[in-house]
Amino acid sequence: MNDAWDERKKALENEYFYKHEKELIERLRNEKRNEVIVDCCKNRCPKCGDVIEAMTFRGVPLDKCVSCGGVWLGPKDFQILASKDHRTWFDLWFKAGDENRSED
């Protein structure tokens, strides 16, 4: 009878370690996947994947794609850039859209 209990204990122990190692492997895969995503996209255009170059426009750092011409701003760079423009181009842009709608 002791043999049956010992086999049961070993089976439960094996199951525990199997699940534990499976969780560790999955965690390592996720960490590695995140590293690969960050490394492959660093200094690359999100649209076409080509190299982007750092530039400055009105004191705001931007990234511009050499191939497609896309311009990429940081999280608060758009607000900084909009606040520096004295002509309020942002408002004019939206008002122009409203004027086109009234003609319809």
Secondary structure, 3 states (H helix, E strand, C coil): CHHHHHHHHHHHHHHHHHHHHHHHHHHHHHHHHHHHHHHHHCCECCCCCCEEEEEEECCEEEEEECCCCCEECCCCHHHHHHHHCCCCHHHHHHHHHHHHHHHC
